[in-house]
Amino acid sequence: MRAVAFKEIGGPDVLRPVELPDPEPGPGEVLIQVSYAGVNYGEVQHRLGDFGTPDGETVTGLEVSGTVAAAGADVTGLRPGDEVAAYLPDGGGYAEFAVAPAPFVFPLAGLGLDLRTAGAATLVLTTAYGVLAGAGRIASGDTVLIHAAAGGVGSAAAQLARTLGAAAVYGTVSTQEKAEYARRFGYDDVFLRDGFPEAVREATSGRGVDLVLDPVGGPTRSASLDILAPFGRVAVYGEAARHPDLALPVLSLWKNNRTLTGYNIGDLSRRDPGALRRHALAALGEAASGAVRIDITAEYDLADAAQAQRVLESGANKGKAVLRIRR
């Protein structure tokens, strides 16, 4: 099969087109002939070594859509020919065929999602829902601030926050161009990240927000704690800015009624796959109803995966990009 793989950590140029043997599904697994693969920051982290050193030719790619090619033993409800979307906790999506655990494979029949949209859905929607409802414990009437508001997860989270009862949703971005783009997803306002604490205090009449979604890290994370309303939460789900880890004093948390929480879809897939599946089904259901839409702004051939990651890593992206594997 055609694939894009890397065998050493480094920049986008370590990603190379290769020919690899077709994978085979084991018990409880599904083999998918891939139509589209989403491009996500988690795959950049994979290439940079955040998930460990590669052992030989390693294929990244955490979400795909396609057609079931074969099902392993103990798999029920999925048959060859079914069109599906899937989350791949161990990667493998940048290829013509990928293996996914059956609990993380979702038939498209009845969802109303085409293969192109579905290829960009499973990871971002599940993460957005999980960080809001799982880590962030969003409640009706909450005010929410979403960093990286113009990205794939951020744009989905803004829409999901509304379906989960948020009274107001604000976002931050790095450029004015991204702010204009992000506003189409229903934000009450979108601020430039530089100086966002003052903008948030003004927008909330000094109260602050109940929930912050932060995939950025560093000074953005530290400043986010300072603009929380009483019993507010900062829900962390990434380190896109790749700053050194913060050393936070506990005293400031309890003295100011603040909570710091986190969401990692990979950890959840290993320790509570049932919770991950519930998050995915709830989020995909909102997409099926039309309450949430995924905006695919770029499409690349599989061979151009390095360029797709280069754009994402530079922060120049808006919305979601996909790799086209099979027409």
DRENMIMI-859909 format. One record per residue (C-alpha): x, y, z; residue in three letters. Coordinates in nm, 4 decimals. Layout:
N
((X Y Z) 'ala');
...
// end
This chain:
327
((0.0000 0.0000 0.0000) 'met');
((0.1006 0.3631 -0.0470) 'arg');
((0.1730 0.5486 0.2752) 'ala');
((0.3597 0.8470 0.4145) 'val');
((0.5929 0.7496 0.6976) 'ala');
((0.8897 0.8665 0.9038) 'phe');
((1.1687 0.6702 1.0719) 'lys');
((1.3381 0.9548 1.2577) 'glu');
((1.2009 1.2499 1.4481) 'ile');
((1.2378 1.5969 1.3024) 'gly');
((1.0786 1.8574 1.0791) 'gly');
((0.8149 1.7976 0.8124) 'pro');
((1.0776 1.6776 0.5653) 'asp');
((1.1212 1.3495 0.7563) 'val');
((0.7776 1.2494 0.6193) 'leu');
((0.8322 1.0468 0.3002) 'arg');
((0.6133 0.8484 0.0572) 'pro');
((0.6775 0.4741 0.1017) 'val');
((0.5343 0.1377 0.0018) 'glu');
((0.4423 -0.0829 0.2985) 'leu');
((0.2640 -0.4181 0.3418) 'pro');
((-0.1109 -0.3931 0.3890) 'asp');
((-0.1966 -0.4203 0.7612) 'pro');
((-0.4208 -0.7001 0.8878) 'glu');
((-0.6913 -0.6612 1.1528) 'pro');
((-0.6519 -0.8562 1.4736) 'gly');
((-0.9288 -0.9583 1.7132) 'pro');
((-1.1560 -0.6634 1.7836) 'gly');
((-1.0068 -0.4577 1.5010) 'glu');
((-1.1313 -0.3292 1.1658) 'val');
((-0.9325 -0.2828 0.8438) 'leu');
((-1.0364 0.0352 0.6612) 'ile');
((-0.9602 0.1284 0.3015) 'gln');
((-0.8947 0.4970 0.3603) 'val');
((-1.0619 0.7709 0.1573) 'ser');
((-0.9578 1.0764 0.3617) 'tyr');
((-0.7314 1.1371 0.6601) 'ala');
((-0.7540 1.4428 0.8830) 'gly');
((-0.4447 1.6547 0.9509) 'val');
((-0.4042 1.7329 1.3217) 'asn');
((-0.1492 1.8819 1.5591) 'tyr');
((-0.1250 1.5449 1.7341) 'gly');
((0.0396 1.4117 1.4174) 'glu');
((0.2932 1.6942 1.4304) 'val');
((0.3679 1.5883 1.7892) 'gln');
((0.4053 1.2277 1.6726) 'his');
((0.6640 1.3333 1.4130) 'arg');
((0.8481 1.5514 1.6675) 'leu');
((0.8894 1.2570 1.9038) 'gly');
((0.6356 1.3495 2.1716) 'asp');
((0.4907 0.9964 2.1478) 'phe');
((0.8319 0.8272 2.1606) 'gly');
((1.1056 0.7363 1.9149) 'thr');
((0.9835 0.5718 1.5920) 'pro');
((1.0590 0.2026 1.5498) 'asp');
((1.1250 0.1659 1.1793) 'gly');
((0.8889 0.3157 0.9218) 'glu');
((0.6121 0.4790 1.1269) 'thr');
((0.2822 0.5977 0.9814) 'val');
((0.1013 0.8736 1.1669) 'thr');
((-0.2604 0.9838 1.1179) 'gly');
((-0.5190 0.9809 1.3967) 'leu');
((-0.8520 1.0031 1.2119) 'glu');
((-0.9796 0.8685 0.8812) 'val');
((-1.2860 0.7938 0.6774) 'ser');
((-1.3251 0.5122 0.4296) 'gly');
((-1.4757 0.1728 0.3655) 'thr');
((-1.4520 -0.1371 0.5830) 'val');
((-1.2265 -0.3836 0.3996) 'ala');
((-1.2238 -0.6589 0.6624) 'ala');
((-1.3171 -0.7183 1.0264) 'ala');
((-1.1214 -0.9214 1.2780) 'gly');
((-1.2598 -1.1819 1.5150) 'ala');
((-1.5160 -1.0649 1.7713) 'asp');
((-1.6226 -0.7621 1.5652) 'val');
((-1.9967 -0.7186 1.5247) 'thr');
((-2.2084 -0.4546 1.3530) 'gly');
((-1.9432 -0.3652 1.0939) 'leu');
((-1.9278 -0.5341 0.7538) 'arg');
((-1.7057 -0.5038 0.4458) 'pro');
((-1.8340 -0.2221 0.2294) 'gly');
((-1.9668 -0.0090 0.5171) 'asp');
((-1.8613 0.3549 0.4950) 'glu');
((-1.7157 0.4644 0.8296) 'val');
((-1.5259 0.7281 1.0209) 'ala');
((-1.2629 0.6154 1.2715) 'ala');
((-1.0277 0.7365 1.5429) 'tyr');
((-0.6863 0.5669 1.5331) 'leu');
((-0.5203 0.5862 1.8765) 'pro');
((-0.1990 0.4278 1.7434) 'asp');
((-0.1854 0.6257 1.4184) 'gly');
((-0.1678 0.4748 1.0719) 'gly');
((-0.4067 0.7051 0.8863) 'gly');
((-0.1620 0.8474 0.6305) 'tyr');
((-0.1971 0.5322 0.4194) 'ala');
((-0.4268 0.3488 0.1799) 'glu');
((-0.5255 0.1030 0.4528) 'phe');
((-0.5468 0.1510 0.8307) 'ala');
((-0.6460 -0.0632 1.1288) 'val');
((-0.8722 0.0775 1.4000) 'ala');
((-1.0152 -0.0695 1.7225) 'pro');
((-1.3800 -0.1544 1.6543) 'ala');
((-1.5157 0.0664 1.9401) 'pro');
((-1.3675 0.3698 1.7643) 'phe');
((-1.5207 0.2965 1.4224) 'val');
((-1.8504 0.4693 1.3416) 'phe');
((-2.0780 0.3823 1.0451) 'pro');
((-2.1758 0.6844 0.8389) 'leu');
((-2.5156 0.5453 0.7441) 'ala');
((-2.7711 0.7660 0.9139) 'gly');
((-2.5226 1.0392 1.0111) 'leu');
((-2.5547 1.2327 0.6881) 'gly');
((-2.1784 1.2937 0.6675) 'leu');
((-1.9948 1.2494 0.3390) 'asp');
((-1.6571 1.0746 0.3378) 'leu');
((-1.4609 1.3992 0.3008) 'arg');
((-1.6233 1.5631 0.6023) 'thr');
((-1.6090 1.2408 0.8037) 'ala');
((-1.2346 1.2184 0.7441) 'gly');
((-1.1941 1.5395 0.9414) 'ala');
((-1.4479 1.4628 1.2125) 'ala');
((-1.3670 1.1878 1.4578) 'thr');
((-1.0644 1.3270 1.6389) 'leu');
((-1.1635 1.6941 1.6413) 'val');
((-1.5278 1.6420 1.7380) 'leu');
((-1.4465 1.3865 2.0073) 'thr');
((-1.1726 1.6084 2.1510) 'thr');
((-1.3924 1.9184 2.1457) 'ala');
((-1.6784 1.7368 2.3168) 'tyr');
((-1.4511 1.5609 2.5640) 'gly');
((-1.2674 1.8725 2.6743) 'val');
((-1.5952 2.0621 2.7183) 'leu');
((-1.8117 1.7981 2.8839) 'ala');
((-1.5533 1.5631 3.0317) 'gly');
((-1.2603 1.7728 3.1508) 'ala');
((-1.4358 2.1109 3.1588) 'gly');
((-1.7651 1.9908 3.3097) 'arg');
((-1.9517 2.2600 3.1186) 'ile');
((-2.2862 2.3598 3.2709) 'ala');
((-2.5840 2.5463 3.1317) 'ser');
((-2.5263 2.9200 3.1544) 'gly');
((-2.1464 2.8993 3.1565) 'asp');
((-1.9275 3.1550 2.9838) 'thr');
((-1.6533 2.9906 2.7766) 'val');
((-1.3237 3.1144 2.6316) 'leu');
((-1.1595 2.9067 2.3578) 'ile');
((-0.7956 2.9600 2.2591) 'his');
((-0.6967 2.8722 1.9007) 'ala');
((-1.0532 2.9647 1.8090) 'ala');
((-0.9994 2.9355 1.4332) 'ala');
((-0.8583 2.5823 1.4369) 'gly');
((-1.0343 2.2526 1.3799) 'gly');
((-1.1012 2.1744 1.7459) 'val');
((-1.1659 2.5375 1.8391) 'gly');
((-1.4268 2.5954 1.5698) 'ser');
((-1.6042 2.2708 1.6617) 'ala');
((-1.5855 2.3497 2.0336) 'ala');
((-1.7497 2.6901 1.9842) 'ala');
((-2.0506 2.5250 1.8234) 'gln');
((-2.0645 2.2356 2.0709) 'leu');
((-2.0454 2.4755 2.3656) 'ala');
((-2.3716 2.6299 2.2466) 'arg');
((-2.5421 2.2900 2.2192) 'thr');
((-2.4230 2.2152 2.5750) 'leu');
((-2.5814 2.5300 2.7151) 'gly');
((-2.3111 2.7973 2.7144) 'ala');
((-2.4508 3.1463 2.7611) 'ala');
((-2.1568 3.3194 2.5927) 'ala');
((-1.8586 3.1915 2.3919) 'val');
((-1.5427 3.3946 2.3293) 'tyr');
((-1.2286 3.3037 2.1394) 'gly');
((-0.8672 3.4096 2.0966) 'thr');
((-0.6509 3.3913 1.7855) 'val');
((-0.3079 3.5082 1.6745) 'ser');
((-0.4086 3.7378 1.3850) 'thr');
((-0.6917 3.9657 1.2820) 'gln');
((-0.7471 3.7531 0.9702) 'glu');
((-0.8104 3.4489 1.1896) 'lys');
((-1.0455 3.6525 1.4075) 'ala');
((-1.2621 3.7355 1.1061) 'glu');
((-1.2646 3.3695 1.0028) 'tyr');
((-1.3488 3.2393 1.3517) 'ala');
((-1.6535 3.4630 1.3931) 'arg');
((-1.8472 3.2506 1.1450) 'arg');
((-1.8717 2.9754 1.4097) 'phe');
((-2.0961 3.1730 1.6434) 'gly');
((-1.8522 3.3359 1.8852) 'tyr');
((-1.9872 3.6333 2.0779) 'asp');
((-1.6481 3.7949 2.0187) 'asp');
((-1.2983 3.6942 1.9159) 'val');
((-0.9905 3.8638 2.0629) 'phe');
((-0.6265 3.8743 1.9619) 'leu');
((-0.4289 3.6559 2.2004) 'arg');
((-0.1932 3.9391 2.2907) 'asp');
((-0.3770 4.1286 2.5634) 'gly');
((-0.6723 3.8885 2.5844) 'phe');
((-0.7117 3.9073 2.9673) 'pro');
((-0.8134 4.2727 2.9504) 'glu');
((-1.0552 4.2039 2.6647) 'ala');
((-1.2153 3.9179 2.8585) 'val');
((-1.2562 4.1243 3.1737) 'arg');
((-1.4206 4.4027 2.9747) 'glu');
((-1.6541 4.1613 2.7934) 'ala');
((-1.7611 3.9979 3.1207) 'thr');
((-1.7836 4.3178 3.3273) 'ser');
((-1.4895 4.1999 3.5376) 'gly');
((-1.6400 3.8632 3.6365) 'arg');
((-1.4213 3.6458 3.4148) 'gly');
((-1.5204 3.3207 3.2444) 'val');
((-1.6343 2.9871 3.3819) 'asp');
((-1.4342 2.7690 3.1434) 'leu');
((-1.1208 2.8162 2.9315) 'val');
((-1.0149 2.5644 2.6654) 'leu');
((-0.6379 2.5834 2.6195) 'asp');
((-0.4320 2.3894 2.3641) 'pro');
((-0.1601 2.6583 2.3570) 'val');
((0.0283 2.6519 2.6880) 'gly');
((0.2961 2.8764 2.8361) 'gly');
((0.2027 3.2374 2.9176) 'pro');
((-0.1417 3.1901 2.7621) 'thr');
((-0.2191 2.9175 3.0152) 'arg');
((-0.0911 3.1183 3.3087) 'ser');
((-0.2919 3.4255 3.2065) 'ala');
((-0.6026 3.2115 3.1583) 'ser');
((-0.6044 3.1163 3.5255) 'leu');
((-0.6158 3.4834 3.6178) 'asp');
((-0.9387 3.5540 3.4268) 'ile');
((-1.1488 3.2736 3.5777) 'leu');
((-1.4757 3.3461 3.7532) 'ala');
((-1.5223 3.1790 4.0943) 'pro');
((-1.5062 2.7990 4.0504) 'phe');
((-1.3826 2.8499 3.6944) 'gly');
((-1.1829 2.5821 3.5117) 'arg');
((-0.8925 2.5887 3.2672) 'val');
((-0.9154 2.2696 3.0599) 'ala');
((-0.5830 2.1853 2.8955) 'val');
((-0.5668 1.9639 2.5875) 'tyr');
((-0.2421 2.0474 2.4085) 'gly');
((0.0902 2.2302 2.3989) 'glu');
((0.0855 2.3882 2.0537) 'ala');
((0.3234 2.6708 2.1451) 'ala');
((0.5720 2.4134 2.2812) 'arg');
((0.6691 2.6281 2.5794) 'his');
((0.8400 2.4683 2.8797) 'pro');
((0.5928 2.3256 3.1283) 'asp');
((0.4533 2.5642 3.3876) 'leu');
((0.5354 2.5325 3.7573) 'ala');
((0.2115 2.6440 3.9214) 'leu');
((0.1650 2.7047 4.2928) 'pro');
((-0.1303 2.5226 4.4446) 'val');
((-0.2044 2.8038 4.6878) 'leu');
((-0.3276 3.0338 4.4116) 'ser');
((-0.5744 2.7666 4.2983) 'leu');
((-0.7559 2.7139 4.6261) 'trp');
((-0.7273 3.0732 4.7420) 'lys');
((-0.8957 3.1953 4.4235) 'asn');
((-1.1448 2.9109 4.3687) 'asn');
((-0.9781 2.7937 4.0465) 'arg');
((-0.9459 2.4527 3.8849) 'thr');
((-0.6898 2.3229 3.6340) 'leu');
((-0.7981 2.0114 3.4465) 'thr');
((-0.6893 1.8185 3.1381) 'gly');
((-0.8043 1.6048 2.8471) 'tyr');
((-0.5920 1.3586 2.6477) 'asn');
((-0.7780 1.1444 2.3970) 'ile');
((-0.4946 0.8921 2.3722) 'gly');
((-0.4942 0.8249 2.7458) 'asp');
((-0.8730 0.7977 2.7456) 'leu');
((-0.8631 0.5452 2.4595) 'ser');
((-0.6439 0.3169 2.6715) 'arg');
((-0.8012 0.3610 3.0162) 'arg');
((-1.1693 0.4290 2.9435) 'asp');
((-1.2572 0.3464 2.5821) 'pro');
((-1.6262 0.3440 2.6721) 'gly');
((-1.6118 0.7111 2.7732) 'ala');
((-1.4306 0.8000 2.4531) 'leu');
((-1.6931 0.6212 2.2442) 'arg');
((-1.9731 0.8050 2.4281) 'arg');
((-1.8025 1.1389 2.3619) 'his');
((-1.7578 1.0528 1.9942) 'ala');
((-2.1173 0.9414 1.9467) 'leu');
((-2.2539 1.2518 2.1175) 'ala');
((-2.0370 1.4826 1.9068) 'ala');
((-2.1036 1.3005 1.5793) 'leu');
((-2.4732 1.3182 1.6609) 'gly');
((-2.4520 1.6970 1.6792) 'glu');
((-2.2798 1.7018 1.3402) 'ala');
((-2.5490 1.4728 1.1994) 'ala');
((-2.8209 1.7093 1.3264) 'ser');
((-2.6566 2.0088 1.1598) 'gly');
((-2.5858 2.1832 1.4903) 'ala');
((-2.2098 2.1525 1.4304) 'val');
((-2.0271 2.1791 1.1017) 'arg');
((-1.6659 2.1107 1.0128) 'ile');
((-1.5074 2.3628 0.7800) 'asp');
((-1.2501 2.1942 0.5573) 'ile');
((-1.0330 2.4716 0.4187) 'thr');
((-0.7514 2.2712 0.2555) 'ala');
((-0.7184 1.9374 0.0784) 'glu');
((-0.3861 1.7749 -0.0080) 'tyr');
((-0.2788 1.4635 -0.1918) 'asp');
((-0.1284 1.1958 0.0329) 'leu');
((0.2169 1.2655 -0.1110) 'ala');
((0.1896 1.6262 0.0095) 'asp');
((0.1417 1.5354 0.3771) 'ala');
((0.4668 1.7098 0.4716) 'ala');
((0.3382 2.0389 0.3318) 'gln');
((0.0068 1.9969 0.5132) 'ala');
((0.1905 1.9538 0.8428) 'gln');
((0.4258 2.2422 0.7631) 'arg');
((0.1308 2.4814 0.7290) 'val');
((-0.0299 2.3509 1.0483) 'leu');
((0.2909 2.3697 1.2504) 'glu');
((0.3553 2.7274 1.1363) 'ser');
((0.0176 2.8390 1.2710) 'gly');
((-0.0958 2.9619 0.9285) 'ala');
((-0.3913 2.7239 0.9120) 'asn');
((-0.7595 2.8052 0.9538) 'lys');
((-1.0277 2.5413 0.9915) 'gly');
((-0.9393 2.1846 0.9009) 'lys');
((-0.7172 2.0197 0.6386) 'ala');
((-0.7495 1.6676 0.4997) 'val');
((-0.5361 1.4324 0.2940) 'leu');
((-0.7083 1.2773 -0.0054) 'arg');
((-0.6117 0.9094 -0.0154) 'ile');
((-0.8712 0.7554 -0.2477) 'arg');
((-1.1254 0.9389 -0.4600) 'arg');
// end
